[in-house]
Amino acid sequence: MDKKRTGVIYGVNGPVIYLQGKSDFKMSEMVYVGEQRLVGEVIALDKERTTIQVYEETSGLHPGEIVEASGAPVSVTLAPGILDNIFDGIERPLERIADKGGAFITRGVSVDSLDREKKWKTHLTVKKGDVVHGGSVIAEVPETRAIVHKCMVPPEVEVAKVVDVVPDGDYTIDEVLVKIQRSNGDIQELTMTQKWPIRVARPVHQRYPASVPLVTGQRILDTMFPIAKGGTAAIPGGFGTGKTMTQHQIAKWSDADIIIYIGCGERGNEMTQVLEEFGELVDPKSGNPLMDRTTLIANTSNMPVAAREASIYTGLTLAEYYRDMGYDVAIMADSTSRWAEALRELSGRLEEMPAEEGFPAYLASRLSAFYERAGMMQTLGGATGSVSIIGAVSPQGGDFSEPVTQNTKRFVRCFWGLDKSLAYARHFPAIHWLTSYSEYLTDLSGWYTDNVSPKFVDYRNRLMSLLGQENSLMEIVKLIGADVLPDDQKLILEIAKVIRLGFLQQNAFHKDDTCVSLEKQFKMMDVILYLYKTSRKLVAMGHPMSVLKAEGIFEKVIAIKYDVPNDNLQLLDTYKTKIDEFYNNVLAKNA
């Protein structure tokens, strides 16, 4: 470390400190502040003053204390041991901090991000004489029971030759595994560990267009408003509407390989619930604990605001690292509003000109840069991996016209708007079908045609059309009541109720309803539309809706989600027979 590059604190303003005069620090460099060596980052430089944001509590700091340069930007350590771990916003493991300093994070605590003494069972995948480049896999380590960690050549290496390889065995993350000779003749030693600056996107070879859905098992998401692998989605909603629960369901049931859950500025008790639940959950795919493929970044509302701002980038960098191995990674950012509030507080401390509602003028560009790092990519090593970002937004009072929600809408292609009235009516997920949208539907229609059914998108559009008609009719019903409607319009209201209760509403605590395959989703739509077609024939013949409802068929179709087990979908085919029996009964009784 360069001892000469130091500065003296001149002023302290919350998490922002100032150094007077010209300094030798570099922009975005990590620094150690004061006697307790608090972690900070240089955020502004001019010839008269250096501005630093500190990622830890600054109470007790005073002018005259020394700030020391680290020589590197704020970076994360990338190596085996990231999964099944809980970090704070700057990748310090909370369990190790607790062992060292108790339940609350003590200031200036210095712990390694990853365990440097643990030996990992390592299988080398290169041999002497092989030609490698940035992204090439040099070793494989079973990091957990679910995920094989692929140790790669750092991205900045262009072409190099392997000159020495250790045999397979047990190694720590700092032991040299491979030596390579670069094109300029230099010998470089490679370990399992890479360092990467959190604000710089990891390089890729090529970005692919959206073409494969991230299947979540949630009907309103997969069928109505799908997200692609490598896609971006926002879940805005007021307090208690189910943002966190929706993210939990996606984390547990989606077909992503790895989950990065970023609790950014959430309440401590809510984060504790997440940590406890994730620790107990069993991965439905493998039967192993869900934490085997999950990393949690916990940055609660009582932690310093600057670290809250950094936690989003820390999670993104970890996700990109696993994407480079060829995995599909899903990021749950809960919530981007708290991150934006951290930006607002720091901006105020820096005396920048505020924009709408006090947020900084660069809020839009920061949100854009965050969501831009999602995507399905061809990695430098030639594999295909993706990072999908699902960001919760917490607008104050549930007002979707506030700046964070509006700017987020500009950069995401999937908008799952949570509705307070649905949540209060215990309709979960409380995603409203009229305020939500997905621009991925046309991109994914070919995949649905090839992998589920050519009719899938058509059926989905027909359900949406019926829900739209119900909304129009409800305006009339509110004015003059449902009794005056003709029977064909009463039928639309009844079928829309079947769609809402039997298809869109989903019970997270029911073993057959918590996660539903696309095949079952399609067959459920098929049965609902067959019921509508049959009922419409009867209404056209002059049979009143009161007679149709008396048969109880609508309730039977609503109950499909509970009555048909996920491992016996053939039962769904019998429902068309039941609908035919209902048709014949009505005809016989009214002949």
C-alpha angles and dihedrals in degrees: 000000000000104000093186095065101082137129138196124241112247101173140008123206109173108288091351121085130184132213117202122228133008116328135187094230120124127230112269091008119149114241138185113233127209132331092313091053096232114194115251142161131222107241103167135024133185133151093266104038143021118207121205130183114213121216093207138057108289101197109130095029113126138184113276097043117126126252116202128201120234096200094232138074121254101288141172127230111240117200140104112309099058094105120075088025137115119218136180121235095285098044100265111146109242095211092056090047090051091051090051103039112009134251096323121062108253117217120261092013108164117204131152113258091227135024106272096186101051113103116223124206101246132195114193114220099189132064135204112289096026118135113230137176138186109312096021112138112240100173143008124220124184094232094179134350089270105041134050109208113221114208109213141195107259113265095243092065109098108187125341140162124236108239101170136019130183119227121257111281146104116315139166121239091257100051116106111252103171137016118208132189113222124214092263090057096255117140114227124193117217125204129174089267130091128175119212131181109244097222095055120080114233111248122254135187100233142350117231125211117249109276110139124061124231096236109215103172089236109121099211089052102040097041107026106028110012125186122212125229102266090025133128128233136176125210107196120180144136126256114305097011094117108260094141094043091051090052090048091054092049091046092051102040109025120106093242113128095219134025124207108191114195114193098195114186095332121149114278094238091052091050090048089054090052092049093048094045095047090049091056100039120106118219104243091210100055106013089236123119111287089233088071087081100026136088121192124205107195116195107159128195093259092058120092115286096230091059088051089058091049096046093073091057093043090056092046093052092050089050093050090050092057090042087058088060089058099261128136106237127192120200119205107198109191104206130359089177090067088049090052089049089054088053089050093051093048091045090053091050089051089052093235120164107268123227128198114349090354095294115138118264090244095059091107094050092048091051090046092051090049097051091039090069090068119091147107107270144183100232126223087257092056097253125123117240136158142206115206117190121207109181124189115215121201107199113192110258090359090284107157092190093073118111101257094053093042094048092044089054088059093060106034125072096204124059120185103186113199116214124215095209092053091049092050089050087055091245104148136217081040092206108141113226093210099052097038128081142172124208090192094074096091092043091053100040091093091054092050090048092052099038107031114013139314087237096054099097092040091053091048091052091049092053090049090050091053091049089050091051090049090055091053092047092049089064088061093042091055090055104041108005132252097273095078094055118105115251095255089059092044086055091055089054091049094048091046088054089052089051093048098045101028101038114016097039112075132185112224091194098053114093095221097037104044092078124017128190120235089245091059091044090054094047091049090054089048092054093046093050091045088053090050092049093048094045091048090056090053093048090049088055089056101260109146121236091241089066092047093050092049090067092066094224094130092058090048091055092047088054093055090097090063102029099052113068116220091239095053107050091153086082088071090067090062091062092072087056089051090051090050089051089050089052092051093045092054091048092048095048094048099038 
